[in-house]
């Protein structure tokens, strides 16, 4: 998928709302009988509902992908921290029994 910036999302939302407003205005100002107008409005509601479902599905998929990437980054960072900690503790000189006795006596 592609990433959308804040401006891209705002534009998409504006275009969607503008399309809805334009469709409603066109239906209301068209010279049609009431029954036909109601059928057209119902059809437009179904169309908008379908588009909204598609957008929500895309947002859901992108959110799940982002969460998976974030989880991978966090796990990788933790693994790196553990490896660095292990390497640092391995680099410390090991204490002998005599060293431990001197440390505890002193």
Order of alpha helices (4+ residues) and beta strands (2+ residues): alpha-alpha-alpha
